[in-house]
Amino acid sequence: MSVSATLSLAYGAHARQRVDVFVPEGAGTALVCCIGGGWWADGRCEAQRAFALQLAERGFAVANLGHRPLGDGARTGDEVLHDLTEAVNKAMEEAGVLGFEGRSVALLGHGSGSLAALDLVARVARKQAVRAVVACGVLATLEPGHGTAAADQPACDRFAMGRHRDLSPLYLDPAHIPALLLVHGDADGDVPLSQAQALQAHAAASGEPVELAVLAGAGHRFAEDALARPARDALDRVAAFLGEHAREPQGGDFAFGRAV
Protein backbone atom coordinates (compact mmCIF):
# COMPACT_ATOMS: atom_id res chain seq x y z
CA MET A 1 0.00 0.00 0.00
CA SER A 2 1.31 3.44 -0.95
CA VAL A 3 1.48 5.89 1.99
CA SER A 4 2.32 9.60 1.62
CA ALA A 5 3.89 11.17 4.71
CA THR A 6 5.06 14.44 6.22
CA LEU A 7 7.15 14.22 9.40
CA SER A 8 7.65 16.80 12.17
CA LEU A 9 5.76 19.61 10.43
CA ALA A 10 5.80 22.77 12.57
CA TYR A 11 2.63 24.58 13.62
CA GLY A 12 4.28 26.81 16.26
CA ALA A 13 7.64 28.10 17.45
CA HIS A 14 8.28 25.53 20.22
CA ALA A 15 10.32 22.47 19.21
CA ARG A 16 7.51 20.13 20.30
CA GLN A 17 4.78 21.92 18.31
CA ARG A 18 5.04 19.45 15.44
CA VAL A 19 2.78 16.98 13.65
CA ASP A 20 3.34 13.82 11.62
CA VAL A 21 0.79 13.01 8.90
CA PHE A 22 0.40 9.68 7.07
CA VAL A 23 -2.14 9.30 4.24
CA PRO A 24 -2.55 5.89 2.59
CA GLU A 25 -3.91 5.76 -0.92
CA GLY A 26 -7.71 5.45 -0.81
CA ALA A 27 -8.13 6.15 2.92
CA GLY A 28 -11.87 6.25 3.61
CA THR A 29 -12.13 7.04 7.30
CA ALA A 30 -11.76 10.18 9.36
CA LEU A 31 -8.22 11.42 10.04
CA VAL A 32 -7.09 9.58 13.19
CA CYS A 33 -5.29 12.14 15.39
CA CYS A 34 -3.00 10.46 17.95
CA ILE A 35 -1.88 11.97 21.27
CA GLY A 36 0.93 10.42 23.31
CA GLY A 37 1.10 9.97 27.07
CA GLY A 38 3.92 10.79 29.46
CA TRP A 39 1.74 12.83 31.83
CA TRP A 40 1.88 15.80 29.42
CA ALA A 41 5.62 16.23 30.10
CA ASP A 42 6.75 14.65 26.81
CA GLY A 43 4.76 16.19 23.98
CA ARG A 44 6.77 14.65 21.11
CA CYS A 45 4.81 13.74 17.99
CA GLU A 46 7.40 10.99 17.42
CA ALA A 47 6.36 9.18 20.61
CA GLN A 48 3.46 7.36 18.95
CA ARG A 49 4.97 7.06 15.46
CA ALA A 50 5.32 3.26 15.43
CA PHE A 51 1.70 2.74 16.53
CA ALA A 52 0.49 5.30 13.96
CA LEU A 53 2.50 3.71 11.15
CA GLN A 54 0.83 0.39 11.78
CA LEU A 55 -2.58 2.05 11.59
CA ALA A 56 -1.55 3.72 8.33
CA GLU A 57 -0.47 0.34 6.94
CA ARG A 58 -4.03 -0.84 7.62
CA GLY A 59 -5.43 1.93 5.43
CA PHE A 60 -6.16 4.70 7.95
CA ALA A 61 -5.07 8.31 7.49
CA VAL A 62 -3.22 9.14 10.72
CA ALA A 63 -1.66 12.20 12.35
CA ASN A 64 0.60 12.33 15.40
CA LEU A 65 0.12 15.48 17.46
CA GLY A 66 2.95 17.08 19.43
CA HIS A 67 2.49 19.83 22.01
CA ARG A 68 4.46 22.03 24.39
CA PRO A 69 5.27 19.96 27.49
CA LEU A 70 3.53 20.86 30.72
CA GLY A 71 6.14 22.86 32.64
CA ASP A 72 8.25 23.56 29.54
CA GLY A 73 6.27 25.99 27.42
CA ALA A 74 2.78 25.04 28.58
CA ARG A 75 1.79 26.20 32.06
CA THR A 76 -1.62 24.54 32.34
CA GLY A 77 -3.74 21.82 30.82
CA ASP A 78 -5.73 24.45 28.95
CA GLU A 79 -2.54 25.48 27.12
CA VAL A 80 -1.79 21.85 26.23
CA LEU A 81 -5.33 21.51 24.86
CA HIS A 82 -4.95 24.75 22.89
CA ASP A 83 -1.79 23.35 21.28
CA LEU A 84 -3.50 20.10 20.42
CA THR A 85 -6.45 21.90 18.84
CA GLU A 86 -4.05 23.86 16.64
CA ALA A 87 -2.21 20.63 15.86
CA VAL A 88 -5.45 18.97 14.64
CA ASN A 89 -6.10 21.93 12.34
CA LYS A 90 -2.56 21.79 10.93
CA ALA A 91 -2.77 18.03 10.47
CA MET A 92 -6.06 18.31 8.57
CA GLU A 93 -4.54 20.95 6.31
CA GLU A 94 -1.46 18.83 5.59
CA ALA A 95 -3.52 15.67 5.09
CA GLY A 96 -5.41 17.49 2.33
CA VAL A 97 -2.11 18.40 0.68
CA LEU A 98 -1.16 14.70 0.76
CA GLY A 99 -4.42 13.69 -0.93
CA PHE A 100 -6.78 13.03 2.00
CA GLU A 101 -10.34 13.85 0.94
CA GLY A 102 -12.07 13.50 4.31
CA ARG A 103 -13.44 16.31 6.43
CA SER A 104 -13.71 14.77 9.88
CA VAL A 105 -11.47 13.37 12.60
CA ALA A 106 -11.20 10.63 15.18
CA LEU A 107 -9.15 11.23 18.33
CA LEU A 108 -6.89 8.54 19.80
CA GLY A 109 -5.04 9.08 23.08
CA HIS A 110 -2.50 6.95 24.95
CA GLY A 111 -2.32 7.18 28.77
CA SER A 112 -2.73 10.78 29.88
CA GLY A 113 -3.27 11.56 26.20
CA SER A 114 -6.57 9.69 26.47
CA LEU A 115 -7.87 12.36 28.85
CA ALA A 116 -6.69 15.07 26.46
CA ALA A 117 -8.41 13.33 23.53
CA LEU A 118 -11.76 13.35 25.32
CA ASP A 119 -11.30 16.95 26.45
CA LEU A 120 -10.57 17.94 22.84
CA VAL A 121 -13.88 16.77 21.41
CA ALA A 122 -15.80 19.99 22.05
CA ARG A 123 -12.90 22.17 20.89
CA VAL A 124 -12.21 20.26 17.67
CA ALA A 125 -15.91 19.91 16.81
CA ARG A 126 -16.14 23.67 16.25
CA LYS A 127 -14.38 23.08 12.91
CA GLN A 128 -14.59 19.34 12.14
CA ALA A 129 -17.00 16.58 13.01
CA VAL A 130 -15.52 14.17 15.57
CA ARG A 131 -16.69 10.70 14.63
CA ALA A 132 -15.03 8.62 17.34
CA VAL A 133 -12.61 8.60 20.27
CA VAL A 134 -10.22 5.80 21.24
CA ALA A 135 -8.71 5.97 24.75
CA CYS A 136 -5.82 3.57 25.51
CA GLY A 137 -4.73 3.24 29.15
CA VAL A 138 -7.70 5.36 30.14
CA LEU A 139 -7.21 8.29 32.51
CA ALA A 140 -10.82 9.16 33.29
CA THR A 141 -10.33 11.72 36.04
CA LEU A 142 -7.78 14.18 37.37
CA GLU A 143 -9.19 14.00 40.88
CA PRO A 144 -7.33 12.20 43.68
CA GLY A 145 -8.98 9.22 45.31
CA HIS A 146 -9.71 7.27 42.12
CA GLY A 147 -6.64 5.02 42.22
CA THR A 148 -4.21 7.00 40.06
CA ALA A 149 -0.66 6.30 41.28
CA ALA A 150 0.43 8.82 43.92
CA ALA A 151 3.57 9.65 41.93
CA ASP A 152 1.41 10.81 39.02
CA GLN A 153 -1.13 12.89 40.96
CA PRO A 154 1.02 16.09 40.95
CA ALA A 155 0.94 16.07 37.14
CA CYS A 156 -2.84 15.77 37.27
CA ASP A 157 -3.03 18.70 39.70
CA ARG A 158 -0.81 20.85 37.49
CA PHE A 159 -2.82 20.02 34.39
CA ALA A 160 -6.08 20.86 36.17
CA MET A 161 -4.99 24.01 38.04
CA GLY A 162 -8.04 23.70 40.29
CA ARG A 163 -10.41 22.61 37.51
CA HIS A 164 -10.20 18.89 38.20
CA ARG A 165 -13.86 18.07 37.52
CA ASP A 166 -14.17 20.43 34.53
CA LEU A 167 -11.31 18.68 32.73
CA SER A 168 -12.15 15.10 33.77
CA PRO A 169 -13.90 12.95 31.11
CA LEU A 170 -15.75 11.16 33.90
CA TYR A 171 -17.85 14.32 34.29
CA LEU A 172 -18.34 15.26 30.64
CA ASP A 173 -21.90 15.63 29.42
CA PRO A 174 -22.55 12.22 27.79
CA ALA A 175 -24.41 13.99 24.98
CA HIS A 176 -21.03 15.37 23.85
CA ILE A 177 -19.27 11.97 23.72
CA PRO A 178 -19.08 10.35 20.25
CA ALA A 179 -18.57 6.64 19.58
CA LEU A 180 -15.98 5.54 22.16
CA LEU A 181 -13.53 2.66 22.49
CA LEU A 182 -11.68 2.22 25.78
CA VAL A 183 -8.63 -0.09 25.79
CA HIS A 184 -7.07 -0.87 29.17
CA GLY A 185 -4.63 -3.39 30.60
CA ASP A 186 -5.73 -5.37 33.65
CA ALA A 187 -2.18 -5.06 35.05
CA ASP A 188 -2.04 -1.25 34.82
CA GLY A 189 -0.21 0.01 37.92
CA ASP A 190 -0.54 3.71 37.07
CA VAL A 191 -4.26 4.03 36.37
CA PRO A 192 -6.59 1.25 37.55
CA LEU A 193 -9.00 -0.56 35.24
CA SER A 194 -11.82 0.75 37.43
CA GLN A 195 -11.41 4.20 35.84
CA ALA A 196 -12.10 2.78 32.38
CA GLN A 197 -15.07 0.85 33.73
CA ALA A 198 -16.49 3.98 35.40
CA LEU A 199 -16.08 5.99 32.18
CA GLN A 200 -17.74 3.23 30.18
CA ALA A 201 -20.76 3.35 32.49
CA HIS A 202 -20.90 7.14 32.33
CA ALA A 203 -20.57 7.33 28.54
CA ALA A 204 -23.26 4.69 27.99
CA ALA A 205 -25.84 7.46 28.38
CA SER A 206 -24.50 9.12 25.21
CA GLY A 207 -26.56 6.93 22.92
CA GLU A 208 -23.40 6.27 20.90
CA PRO A 209 -21.53 2.94 20.83
CA VAL A 210 -19.25 2.52 23.87
CA GLU A 211 -16.88 -0.45 24.06
CA LEU A 212 -14.31 -1.56 26.64
CA ALA A 213 -11.50 -3.89 25.57
CA VAL A 214 -9.47 -5.32 28.48
CA LEU A 215 -5.97 -6.56 27.62
CA ALA A 216 -4.91 -9.46 29.83
CA GLY A 217 -1.56 -8.90 31.55
CA ALA A 218 -0.96 -5.49 29.93
CA GLY A 219 0.40 -2.53 31.89
CA HIS A 220 -0.13 1.18 31.41
CA ARG A 221 2.33 1.71 28.54
CA PHE A 222 1.27 -1.22 26.38
CA ALA A 223 1.20 0.89 23.20
CA GLU A 224 4.85 1.97 23.41
CA ASP A 225 6.16 -1.27 21.91
CA ALA A 226 4.04 -1.54 18.77
CA LEU A 227 5.42 -5.01 17.97
CA ALA A 228 4.62 -6.57 21.35
CA ARG A 229 1.51 -8.71 21.75
CA PRO A 230 -0.55 -6.21 23.84
CA ALA A 231 -0.03 -3.45 21.26
CA ARG A 232 -0.88 -5.80 18.39
CA ASP A 233 -4.06 -6.87 20.19
CA ALA A 234 -4.92 -3.21 20.80
CA LEU A 235 -4.31 -2.37 17.13
CA ASP A 236 -6.71 -5.12 16.06
CA ARG A 237 -9.44 -3.72 18.32
CA VAL A 238 -8.74 -0.12 17.34
CA ALA A 239 -8.73 -0.86 13.61
CA ALA A 240 -12.01 -2.78 13.81
CA PHE A 241 -13.66 -0.02 15.83
CA LEU A 242 -12.48 2.82 13.59
CA GLY A 243 -13.39 0.88 10.47
CA GLU A 244 -16.96 0.68 11.74
CA HIS A 245 -17.45 4.03 13.47
CA ALA A 246 -15.04 6.51 11.86
CA ARG A 247 -15.87 6.10 8.18
CA GLU A 248 -16.54 9.21 6.11
CA PRO A 249 -20.09 9.40 4.72
CA GLN A 250 -20.63 8.68 1.06
CA GLY A 251 -21.97 10.97 -1.62
CA GLY A 252 -20.54 14.21 -0.25
CA ASP A 253 -22.92 14.40 2.74
CA PHE A 254 -20.73 15.47 5.63
CA ALA A 255 -23.50 16.52 8.03
CA PHE A 256 -23.18 13.32 10.07
CA GLY A 257 -21.02 13.51 13.16
CA ARG A 258 -21.07 14.91 16.65
CA ALA A 259 -20.61 18.68 16.76
CA VAL A 260 -20.93 20.59 20.02
N, C-alpha and C positions, 0 to 999 in steps of 0.2 A: 504494500500500500504506500502510495506517495504521500508524504507529509511535508508541508511547508512550515518553516519555523523562523521566529525572531527571538533572540535571547537577550536578556538584560536590557530591555528598552527602557530608557529613562522617562519618567513622568514628573519628576521634581528634582531639586538640587541635591538632596541627601543621597548618599551612596546606596542606601537600601530602597530608595523609591524607584524600583525597577519591576518590569513584568517580563515573563516569558510567554510566548503565544505559539501554539502548535495547531495547525489546521490540516487535517487529512482530506484528501480528495473525496468529495461527495458527502461530507459530514452533514447529518440531518437532524441533529439535536441542538439544544441550546448550548451556548458557550459555557463550559464547565470551569468556573473560576475557583482555584484552589488556594487555601490559606494555611500556612504552616503553623506549628505549635511553638513550643519553647517559652511559654508564659509571656508572650509579647516582647521578649528581650532579644529575639533573634531577628526576625523580619526579613530574612533573605529569600528572594524568589527561588533561588537554587535549591532550597531545603527540600522541596517536594518534587523536584524535577524528575526523579526516577519513577515515582508513582504516576505523575502526569504523563510521562512518555508511554507508559504501558496503557493508559487510557486512550491516548492518541492512536496507538497501534491497534486498538479495538474500534477505531472509527469515530471517536469523539473529538470535537474541537475543544482544546483545553488551554487555559491561561493560568500561570502561577503568579500570584500577587505578592510583591514585597512591600514593606512599610517601614517607616522610621521606628526603631526599637523604643519600647517604653523605657524612659530614663536616658535615652541617647537620641534626642531629637523630638520625640513625642513625650509630653508631660503627663497625659491622661489617656484613658481609654477612648474618649471622644476624639482625640487627635489621631489615634491609631485607626479608628473607624472612618474618619475623614480621609486619611491616606488611602485606605482600602476602597472607598467609594470612587476616588479619583483613579485608582488603579484599574477598577472594573471598566470605567469609561475609556481609559487608554487602551486596555486590552480589546474591547469591542471595536474600537477604531482600527487597531492594527490587524485584528482578525479579518475585518472587511478588506483591508489591503491585500491580505494573503488569500482572499477568495471565499471567505466565509459569508454565506448569504443569510444567516439567521439574524433575528432581532431580539432574542431573549437570552437569559442566562440561567444557569443553575449554580448554586454556591456549595462548595465542599470544603469543610474545615477539619484539620487534624488537631486533637488535643485542645489547647486553649483557643486555637483557630476555629474550633467548632462553635464556641460561644460567639466569636466575632462574626462568623457566617450567619448565624441566626439574627444577631443584632443588625446586620447589614440589610436584611430583607426590605424593611420599610424605606431605607435610604436609596437603595438601588432601584426599587420599584417606581421611583419618581421619573425614571428615564427608560427603564427596560422592564418588561414582565419577568418575574422570577418564577420559574416553573417548578423548581424543586430545590431542596436542601439536603445535603448529606453531611452528617456529623460523626466523625470517627474519634473514639476516645472522648466521649461526650462530657464537656463541662457545662452543666445545666444551670449552675448558680455561682455567683461570686460571694455569697454569704457564708460566714463561718457556721459550723455546726451541721454541715451536710456531708461530712466525711472526706473533704478534700485534704490532702496531706498538709500537715502544719507548716512544712517548709515552703509550701507554695501559696499559703494564704496571704503573705505580704504582697505578692504580685497581684492577687485578686483585689486587695484593698487599694493598691495604687491605681489599677485600671479603673476601679469604680469611683474613687475620690468621693465617697459618701453616697453614691447613687447605686448601691449594691442591687436593690430590687429592680430599679429602672433598667439596668443593663443585664439582668439575668433572664435567659430564655424561659426559665421555669415560670416566670410571671408575665410573659408576653400574652397579649390578647390572642387566643387561638384562631380567631377569624383572620389574623394576619400571618398565619403559618401555612406555607404551601405544602405540597407533597413532601414527606420527610422520611429519610432513612437514617436510623441511628445504628452505628456499628461500635461495639464495645467488647473489650476483653474481660473475661471473668477472673483474670489474675491481675487486674489493674491496681497497682498500689498507690497511685497518685490521685485518681478520681474513682470512687467506687461505682460499680455497676448500678447501684440503687439510684444514682442520679439520672442515668439513661432511662431507667424504668419509670421514674417519676415524671420525666419529660414526656415519655411516650404516653402516659396516662393523661397528662395535661393537654398535649397536642391532639389527642383523639377527638376533642370537641371541635376541631377545626372543620370537620367534614371532608378533609383531604386524606389520602392514604398516609398512614403512619406505620412504619415497620421498624422492628428492633432485631438486629442480627447480633447474636452473642458468639464471640470467638473463644472456643475452649482453649485455656492455657495461655492466652495472649495477654501481654502487659499493656501499659499505657502507650508506648511508642511503637506499636506493631507496624505502622505504615512506613517507618524509617528505612527498613530493609525490604525493598520492593520485591526481592527474589525469595524471601523467606515464606514459609507456608502461611502464617497468619495474614500477611499482606496479600498474597495470591488469593486466599479465600475472601478477603475483603474486596479485592478488585472484582472478583466474580459477582459478589452481591451488589456492588456499586454499579457495575456495568449493566446488570439486569434491571436494576431499579431505574437508572437514567434512561435506558433504552425504552422503558415503558412510560415514564412520567415526565421526561424532559425533551420529548420530540417537538420540533417546530410544526405548527399547523400547516396543512396543505392548501394550495390554491390562493396564497397571498393573504389569508385572513389571519391577522396577528392580534386579534382582540382577546383571544384566550390567554389566561394567565393571571396570577394574583398581582394586583396593583393596589397599594395602600398609600 
